[in-house]
Amino acid sequence: MQKRTLGQQGLETSALGFGAMGISIAYGPGDEQEGIATIQKAHDLGVTFFDTAELYGWGANEKIVGRAVKGFRDDVVIATKFGFTRDYGQDSRPEHIREVVENSLRYLGVDYIDVLYQHRVDPAVPIEDVAGTVKEFIDAGVVKYFGLSEAGPETIRRAHAVQPVSVLQTEYSLFERDVEAIFPTLTELGIGFVPYSPLGRGFLTGTAKPADEYGETDMRRTDPRWQPGNYEKNLEATRLLGELAASKGGTVAQLALAWLLAQGPDIVPIPGTRSPQRLAENLGAADLVLTAADLARIAEILPTGGFGARYAGKIPVWI
């Protein structure tokens, strides 16, 4: 698989990464052995970038990733995150970051973390203190690269002034475009970008079904994009995207990922899946070349994104 560089500190990964969250949470019950097999299959197919977090099962997901990559750990990039509390509040105090890093190293079974993200900005802790704490780990060789997630331009600039930020991770897909407003800041500072939920939480796989057909522990049951009114519009857009994809010998998921790759050379999406078959399909997107006419047609179908907000209730605001 092709390689891409994120940021200016030397972080190189495969053009497509793997998001491990769904193995443990958000999409119904998962199977640990199936998750391990899927991660190992991803590596066999050329993926070198694996994304997890403390939040994803409070260590359970990190343990799965660690077991899966044990035989080839030094050949891959492992990203994890700090910043949440057990009641889903924010806590990026330096002492809490140190505690989480210690736990993550143990859960992953590694002696260093490649990318350490602040999972969400903590308004109660100056970002300079956060960046300074991560810098201590980088200087000590325990962490290689610093990342932010769902941060706004001002926070990114302030953090970058203390410890260079290699990568920003935020939701981005054909359905979700708001983060494009931050791209000029990333370009100016030389920061790479990792889109999470690059397949619209599964809608852009062509397998979406009405919200009430998902299980109680599946986030799509309450996702606004799946609710009546939005669901039908998103379904029709996906159908049209599928027609374009089929004309190129691909699938709607491959088209959606290829579109992300076409937005810039320093973008590395991290689609997640529990299925080795779906994994192979996703990675095929790296070989799907979109023409100017293809991109124009996609813009006609979804000029500003999908229908429905990112989350039910309060809309996240970058700070």
KEMI-776361 format. One record per residue (C-alpha): y negated, z negated, x; residue number from 1; residue in one letter. Coordinates in pm, 1 decimal, decimal comma, always signed. Layout:
! residues N
<<Y; Z; X>; NUM; "A">,
...
***
This chain:
! residues 319
<<+0,0; +0,0; +0,0>; 1; "M">,
<<-357,9; +63,9; +109,3>; 2; "Q">,
<<-556,2; -225,6; +255,6>; 3; "K">,
<<-904,5; -342,8; +166,3>; 4; "R">,
<<-1151,9; -573,9; +338,6>; 5; "T">,
<<-1324,3; -852,0; +145,2>; 6; "L">,
<<-1643,4; -986,7; +295,4>; 7; "G">,
<<-1751,6; -972,6; +657,3>; 8; "Q">,
<<-1539,4; -1252,5; +802,8>; 9; "Q">,
<<-1220,2; -1049,1; +851,8>; 10; "G">,
<<-1032,8; -1103,6; +523,4>; 11; "L">,
<<-798,6; -806,0; +474,7>; 12; "E">,
<<-559,0; -774,0; +180,9>; 13; "T">,
<<-358,1; -517,5; -7,8>; 14; "S">,
<<-566,9; -307,6; -249,4>; 15; "A">,
<<-401,4; -489,6; -539,5>; 16; "L">,
<<-315,0; -857,7; -534,0>; 17; "G">,
<<-104,5; -1079,1; -757,6>; 18; "F">,
<<-239,1; -1347,3; -991,4>; 19; "G">,
<<+23,5; -1617,6; -1035,4>; 20; "A">,
<<-144,0; -1822,7; -1310,8>; 21; "M">,
<<+55,3; -1672,7; -1597,6>; 22; "G">,
<<+383,3; -1785,8; -1445,7>; 23; "I">,
<<+289,9; -2144,7; -1531,2>; 24; "S">,
<<+19,9; -2157,4; -1801,2>; 25; "I">,
<<-182,1; -1975,1; -2068,0>; 26; "A">,
<<+72,6; -1715,4; -2180,0>; 27; "Y">,
<<+351,3; -1926,1; -2325,6>; 28; "G">,
<<+649,7; -2088,1; -2151,0>; 29; "P">,
<<+734,6; -1943,8; -1810,1>; 30; "G">,
<<+1046,5; -1932,3; -1596,4>; 31; "D">,
<<+1017,1; -2057,0; -1239,3>; 32; "E">,
<<+1298,5; -1847,0; -1093,4>; 33; "Q">,
<<+1170,4; -1535,8; -1266,6>; 34; "E">,
<<+825,4; -1609,3; -1126,0>; 35; "G">,
<<+958,0; -1650,2; -772,9>; 36; "I">,
<<+1155,3; -1325,7; -802,5>; 37; "A">,
<<+846,1; -1140,2; -926,5>; 38; "T">,
<<+629,7; -1268,1; -639,2>; 39; "I">,
<<+894,7; -1168,8; -385,7>; 40; "Q">,
<<+924,5; -826,2; -547,0>; 41; "K">,
<<+546,9; -788,2; -520,3>; 42; "A">,
<<+570,6; -851,6; -146,7>; 43; "H">,
<<+852,3; -597,7; -117,7>; 44; "D">,
<<+621,0; -342,3; -282,3>; 45; "L">,
<<+335,2; -407,6; -40,9>; 46; "G">,
<<+130,2; -686,8; -200,6>; 47; "V">,
<<-13,0; -927,3; +56,9>; 48; "T">,
<<-259,0; -1126,7; -159,6>; 49; "F">,
<<-134,8; -1406,7; -386,7>; 50; "F">,
<<-366,4; -1615,8; -604,0>; 51; "D">,
<<-296,7; -1963,7; -741,0>; 52; "T">,
<<-488,7; -2287,5; -812,9>; 53; "A">,
<<-447,5; -2660,6; -850,7>; 54; "E">,
<<-537,3; -2619,3; -1219,1>; 55; "L">,
<<-235,1; -2399,4; -1290,6>; 56; "Y">,
<<+4,9; -2677,4; -1376,1>; 57; "G">,
<<-150,8; -2935,7; -1140,8>; 58; "W">,
<<+52,7; -2826,6; -843,0>; 59; "G">,
<<+340,7; -2661,7; -1029,2>; 60; "A">,
<<+212,3; -2308,8; -973,1>; 61; "N">,
<<+128,0; -2373,3; -609,3>; 62; "E">,
<<+483,3; -2496,7; -553,9>; 63; "K">,
<<+622,7; -2176,3; -706,2>; 64; "I">,
<<+399,6; -1958,7; -488,1>; 65; "V">,
<<+489,7; -2162,1; -180,6>; 66; "G">,
<<+863,6; -2132,9; -242,7>; 67; "R">,
<<+833,2; -1761,3; -314,1>; 68; "A">,
<<+646,2; -1671,9; +6,4>; 69; "V">,
<<+820,3; -1917,0; +238,0>; 70; "K">,
<<+1011,2; -1641,1; +417,8>; 71; "G">,
<<+702,5; -1429,9; +487,7>; 72; "F">,
<<+414,4; -1677,9; +469,6>; 73; "R">,
<<+232,8; -1552,2; +780,5>; 74; "D">,
<<+236,8; -1195,2; +647,8>; 75; "D">,
<<+39,0; -1275,0; +332,3>; 76; "V">,
<<-291,8; -1417,4; +214,5>; 77; "V">,
<<-269,4; -1722,5; -13,6>; 78; "I">,
<<-571,9; -1816,7; -222,3>; 79; "A">,
<<-603,1; -2143,3; -411,5>; 80; "T">,
<<-883,9; -2334,6; -579,5>; 81; "K">,
<<-1039,3; -2677,3; -630,9>; 82; "F">,
<<-1297,2; -2816,6; -869,1>; 83; "G">,
<<-1137,3; -2919,2; -1198,5>; 84; "F">,
<<-1038,3; -3261,3; -1328,7>; 85; "T">,
<<-738,2; -3340,5; -1545,0>; 86; "R">,
<<-959,4; -3341,0; -1854,6>; 87; "D">,
<<-1098,5; -2998,2; -1754,2>; 88; "Y">,
<<-1430,9; -3126,1; -1630,6>; 89; "G">,
<<-1579,2; -3028,6; -1293,1>; 90; "Q">,
<<-1551,3; -3233,0; -974,2>; 91; "D">,
<<-1653,0; -3074,8; -643,8>; 92; "S">,
<<-1751,0; -3393,3; -463,9>; 93; "R">,
<<-1653,4; -3365,8; -96,1>; 94; "P">,
<<-1398,7; -3646,5; -128,0>; 95; "E">,
<<-1233,3; -3469,1; -419,9>; 96; "H">,
<<-1223,1; -3137,1; -234,1>; 97; "I">,
<<-1048,4; -3311,5; +56,0>; 98; "R">,
<<-795,6; -3466,1; -181,4>; 99; "E">,
<<-720,8; -3132,7; -349,3>; 100; "V">,
<<-684,1; -2948,6; -18,1>; 101; "V">,
<<-440,1; -3210,9; +105,6>; 102; "E">,
<<-238,8; -3175,0; -214,7>; 103; "N">,
<<-248,2; -2794,8; -206,0>; 104; "S">,
<<-121,1; -2781,7; +151,3>; 105; "L">,
<<+169,0; -3003,7; +48,2>; 106; "R">,
<<+246,0; -2818,1; -275,4>; 107; "Y">,
<<+233,9; -2477,7; -104,4>; 108; "L">,
<<+433,8; -2604,4; +192,7>; 109; "G">,
<<+186,4; -2453,7; +441,1>; 110; "V">,
<<-33,5; -2578,6; +722,5>; 111; "D">,
<<-332,8; -2360,1; +634,9>; 112; "Y">,
<<-489,1; -2195,9; +329,6>; 113; "I">,
<<-622,5; -1842,5; +366,3>; 114; "D">,
<<-883,8; -1844,4; +87,6>; 115; "V">,
<<-1021,2; -2162,7; -67,1>; 116; "L">,
<<-1226,4; -2109,6; -382,4>; 117; "Y">,
<<-1449,7; -2342,8; -573,8>; 118; "Q">,
<<-1290,5; -2280,5; -913,3>; 119; "H">,
<<-1606,9; -2345,4; -1113,4>; 120; "R">,
<<-1956,9; -2446,5; -1010,0>; 121; "V">,
<<-2015,3; -2821,6; -1046,4>; 122; "D">,
<<-2375,7; -2881,3; -1159,6>; 123; "P">,
<<-2354,2; -3242,0; -1039,7>; 124; "A">,
<<-2282,1; -3154,2; -675,9>; 125; "V">,
<<-2521,0; -2946,9; -460,4>; 126; "P">,
<<-2347,1; -2625,0; -358,9>; 127; "I">,
<<-2462,0; -2693,0; -2,4>; 128; "E">,
<<-2237,1; -3002,0; -0,2>; 129; "D">,
<<-1946,8; -2795,9; -130,4>; 130; "V">,
<<-1996,5; -2519,6; +125,7>; 131; "A">,
<<-2038,5; -2775,2; +403,2>; 132; "G">,
<<-1708,6; -2941,7; +315,1>; 133; "T">,
<<-1525,3; -2608,5; +312,2>; 134; "V">,
<<-1692,2; -2525,5; +644,9>; 135; "K">,
<<-1536,0; -2842,0; +792,2>; 136; "E">,
<<-1192,4; -2714,2; +692,3>; 137; "F">,
<<-1266,2; -2367,7; +831,9>; 138; "I">,
<<-1389,3; -2512,2; +1160,8>; 139; "D">,
<<-1069,3; -2718,9; +1179,4>; 140; "A">,
<<-847,3; -2415,3; +1110,9>; 141; "G">,
<<-710,7; -2557,6; +785,6>; 142; "V">,
<<-888,0; -2290,1; +577,2>; 143; "V">,
<<-970,7; -1936,2; +685,1>; 144; "K">,
<<-1211,5; -1803,0; +421,6>; 145; "Y">,
<<-1448,1; -1943,9; +158,2>; 146; "F">,
<<-1460,3; -1812,4; -196,0>; 147; "G">,
<<-1650,8; -1885,3; -516,4>; 148; "L">,
<<-1543,2; -1825,6; -874,8>; 149; "S">,
<<-1770,4; -1761,4; -1173,6>; 150; "E">,
<<-2083,4; -1839,2; -969,9>; 151; "A">,
<<-2429,1; -1690,0; -1020,7>; 152; "G">,
<<-2657,0; -1523,2; -764,5>; 153; "P">,
<<-2858,7; -1834,0; -673,3>; 154; "E">,
<<-2548,5; -2043,3; -613,5>; 155; "T">,
<<-2389,4; -1765,0; -409,6>; 156; "I">,
<<-2696,9; -1734,5; -187,1>; 157; "R">,
<<-2725,1; -2108,6; -127,8>; 158; "R">,
<<-2355,7; -2142,6; -44,6>; 159; "A">,
<<-2360,1; -1836,8; +180,1>; 160; "H">,
<<-2645,2; -1985,0; +385,1>; 161; "A">,
<<-2424,3; -2282,2; +478,3>; 162; "V">,
<<-2083,7; -2114,6; +511,0>; 163; "Q">,
<<-2047,0; -1737,3; +470,6>; 164; "P">,
<<-1875,3; -1654,4; +143,6>; 165; "V">,
<<-1604,2; -1390,9; +182,3>; 166; "S">,
<<-1525,2; -1331,1; -182,2>; 167; "V">,
<<-1634,8; -1395,5; -540,3>; 168; "L">,
<<-1374,3; -1409,8; -815,7>; 169; "Q">,
<<-1479,6; -1353,1; -1177,4>; 170; "T">,
<<-1332,2; -1191,0; -1485,7>; 171; "E">,
<<-1387,3; -814,6; -1477,1>; 172; "Y">,
<<-1214,3; -531,8; -1657,8>; 173; "S">,
<<-1278,6; -237,9; -1884,8>; 174; "L">,
<<-1324,0; -505,3; -2153,0>; 175; "F">,
<<-1552,1; -740,7; -1956,9>; 176; "E">,
<<-1849,7; -603,0; -1760,6>; 177; "R">,
<<-2112,7; -879,8; -1745,8>; 178; "D">,
<<-2043,4; -957,2; -1379,2>; 179; "V">,
<<-2176,0; -616,1; -1278,9>; 180; "E">,
<<-2521,9; -778,0; -1287,2>; 181; "A">,
<<-2418,9; -980,9; -979,5>; 182; "I">,
<<-2290,5; -683,7; -777,7>; 183; "F">,
<<-2625,5; -613,7; -604,0>; 184; "P">,
<<-2622,2; -968,1; -463,6>; 185; "T">,
<<-2266,1; -925,1; -338,0>; 186; "L">,
<<-2355,2; -593,7; -174,9>; 187; "T">,
<<-2664,9; -739,9; -9,3>; 188; "E">,
<<-2472,2; -1034,4; +134,7>; 189; "L">,
<<-2155,9; -842,1; +221,1>; 190; "G">,
<<-1927,0; -1036,3; -12,9>; 191; "I">,
<<-1606,0; -891,3; -156,1>; 192; "G">,
<<-1503,7; -916,3; -520,6>; 193; "F">,
<<-1175,1; -1013,9; -685,6>; 194; "V">,
<<-1150,1; -938,6; -1059,5>; 195; "P">,
<<-923,5; -1171,8; -1250,7>; 196; "Y">,
<<-780,5; -1079,1; -1592,6>; 197; "S">,
<<-819,5; -713,8; -1484,6>; 198; "P">,
<<-602,6; -601,5; -1776,5>; 199; "L">,
<<-805,9; -781,1; -2040,4>; 200; "G">,
<<-554,3; -1068,7; -2058,2>; 201; "R">,
<<-285,0; -818,2; -2140,1>; 202; "G">,
<<-462,5; -612,5; -2404,6>; 203; "F">,
<<-495,7; -321,8; -2162,4>; 204; "L">,
<<-120,1; -305,5; -2108,2>; 205; "T">,
<<-74,6; -132,6; -2441,9>; 206; "G">,
<<+142,2; -417,9; -2573,3>; 207; "T">,
<<-117,0; -617,6; -2769,5>; 208; "A">,
<<-20,1; -759,5; -3108,4>; 209; "K">,
<<-220,4; -958,2; -3367,7>; 210; "P">,
<<-330,3; -1306,4; -3259,2>; 211; "A">,
<<-107,9; -1494,2; -3503,5>; 212; "D">,
<<+203,0; -1335,1; -3354,3>; 213; "E">,
<<+155,8; -1519,8; -3023,6>; 214; "Y">,
<<+296,1; -1868,1; -2957,5>; 215; "G">,
<<+96,3; -2188,6; -2986,3>; 216; "E">,
<<+56,3; -2219,7; -2606,2>; 217; "T">,
<<-63,0; -1860,4; -2562,5>; 218; "D">,
<<-439,2; -1830,6; -2511,3>; 219; "M">,
<<-443,4; -1494,1; -2687,4>; 220; "R">,
<<-381,7; -1672,3; -3016,1>; 221; "R">,
<<-747,5; -1782,2; -3013,5>; 222; "T">,
<<-901,5; -1515,3; -2786,8>; 223; "D">,
<<-1191,9; -1348,3; -2975,0>; 224; "P">,
<<-1073,2; -1002,0; -2867,5>; 225; "R">,
<<-756,5; -1052,7; -3070,3>; 226; "W">,
<<-928,0; -1170,9; -3387,9>; 227; "Q">,
<<-952,9; -948,1; -3699,3>; 228; "P">,
<<-1235,5; -698,0; -3668,1>; 229; "G">,
<<-1237,1; -701,6; -3288,3>; 230; "N">,
<<-862,2; -650,0; -3258,3>; 231; "Y">,
<<-861,3; -319,3; -3444,1>; 232; "E">,
<<-1152,1; -180,8; -3240,2>; 233; "K">,
<<-993,1; -284,2; -2911,7>; 234; "N">,
<<-661,8; -139,0; -3022,9>; 235; "L">,
<<-823,3; +197,7; -3093,2>; 236; "E">,
<<-1003,7; +196,7; -2758,0>; 237; "A">,
<<-674,9; +120,0; -2584,4>; 238; "T">,
<<-508,4; +406,7; -2770,0>; 239; "R">,
<<-774,3; +649,0; -2647,2>; 240; "L">,
<<-744,6; +516,9; -2292,6>; 241; "L">,
<<-369,6; +563,5; -2321,0>; 242; "G">,
<<-415,5; +928,4; -2409,4>; 243; "E">,
<<-627,5; +981,6; -2098,7>; 244; "L">,
<<-377,6; +794,5; -1884,9>; 245; "A">,
<<-86,9; +999,1; -2020,6>; 246; "A">,
<<-271,2; +1320,0; -1935,3>; 247; "S">,
<<-268,7; +1202,8; -1573,0>; 248; "K">,
<<+92,6; +1090,9; -1579,0>; 249; "G">,
<<+4,6; +722,0; -1588,8>; 250; "G">,
<<-12,1; +427,0; -1826,2>; 251; "T">,
<<-312,0; +253,2; -1980,3>; 252; "V">,
<<-259,2; -43,3; -1744,8>; 253; "A">,
<<-261,6; +185,5; -1442,1>; 254; "Q">,
<<-575,1; +356,6; -1568,6>; 255; "L">,
<<-751,0; +21,0; -1617,0>; 256; "A">,
<<-662,3; -95,8; -1265,1>; 257; "L">,
<<-749,7; +240,3; -1108,7>; 258; "A">,
<<-1089,8; +218,8; -1280,4>; 259; "W">,
<<-1151,2; -117,6; -1112,3>; 260; "L">,
<<-1049,4; +17,5; -772,2>; 261; "L">,
<<-1290,8; +306,9; -825,3>; 262; "A">,
<<-1586,1; +69,3; -870,4>; 263; "Q">,
<<-1606,2; -1,8; -496,9>; 264; "G">,
<<-1404,6; -25,2; -173,6>; 265; "P">,
<<-1443,3; -403,7; -155,6>; 266; "D">,
<<-1283,3; -482,1; -493,3>; 267; "I">,
<<-927,1; -617,5; -512,7>; 268; "V">,
<<-793,5; -686,1; -865,1>; 269; "P">,
<<-522,0; -950,9; -910,3>; 270; "I">,
<<-313,7; -855,7; -1215,2>; 271; "P">,
<<-49,1; -1107,9; -1306,8>; 272; "G">,
<<+289,0; -1058,2; -1468,5>; 273; "T">,
<<+625,4; -1226,8; -1504,9>; 274; "R">,
<<+811,0; -896,6; -1517,3>; 275; "S">,
<<+928,0; -703,7; -1208,1>; 276; "P">,
<<+916,2; -386,0; -1417,0>; 277; "Q">,
<<+558,1; -444,8; -1524,9>; 278; "R">,
<<+474,9; -534,7; -1165,2>; 279; "L">,
<<+592,1; -195,8; -1038,8>; 280; "A">,
<<+387,1; -25,0; -1309,5>; 281; "E">,
<<+73,1; -218,5; -1215,5>; 282; "N">,
<<+105,2; -138,9; -846,8>; 283; "L">,
<<+136,8; +229,3; -927,0>; 284; "G">,
<<-234,1; +216,5; -1009,6>; 285; "A">,
<<-312,9; +227,0; -638,5>; 286; "A">,
<<-194,1; +587,7; -633,2>; 287; "D">,
<<-377,1; +699,5; -949,2>; 288; "L">,
<<-690,1; +892,4; -851,0>; 289; "V">,
<<-965,0; +914,9; -1112,1>; 290; "L">,
<<-1203,0; +1211,4; -1113,4>; 291; "T">,
<<-1567,4; +1204,4; -1216,2>; 292; "A">,
<<-1457,9; +1355,5; -1548,7>; 293; "A">,
<<-1202,8; +1076,6; -1596,3>; 294; "D">,
<<-1464,5; +810,4; -1530,6>; 295; "L">,
<<-1703,7; +980,6; -1771,7>; 296; "A">,
<<-1437,6; +984,6; -2044,3>; 297; "R">,
<<-1365,9; +614,5; -1988,4>; 298; "I">,
<<-1739,3; +545,5; -2022,9>; 299; "A">,
<<-1737,6; +728,8; -2356,3>; 300; "E">,
<<-1449,6; +519,3; -2486,7>; 301; "I">,
<<-1582,0; +180,7; -2365,3>; 302; "L">,
<<-1945,0; +219,8; -2255,1>; 303; "P">,
<<-2021,1; -153,3; -2227,0>; 304; "T">,
<<-1685,1; -328,3; -2252,3>; 305; "G">,
<<-1447,6; -441,4; -2523,4>; 306; "G">,
<<-1511,5; -600,8; -2859,8>; 307; "F">,
<<-1528,9; -979,8; -2879,2>; 308; "G">,
<<-1656,5; -1253,0; -2647,5>; 309; "A">,
<<-1470,0; -1374,0; -2338,9>; 310; "R">,
<<-1397,1; -1713,1; -2491,1>; 311; "Y">,
<<-1403,7; -1877,7; -2831,0>; 312; "A">,
<<-1696,3; -2118,6; -2864,4>; 313; "G">,
<<-1943,3; -2170,6; -2581,3>; 314; "K">,
<<-2012,5; -1868,1; -2365,1>; 315; "I">,
<<-2000,2; -1940,8; -1988,9>; 316; "P">,
<<-2334,9; -1916,0; -1810,6>; 317; "V">,
<<-2339,8; -1849,4; -1435,9>; 318; "W">,
<<-2542,6; -2094,2; -1233,6>; 319; "I">,
***
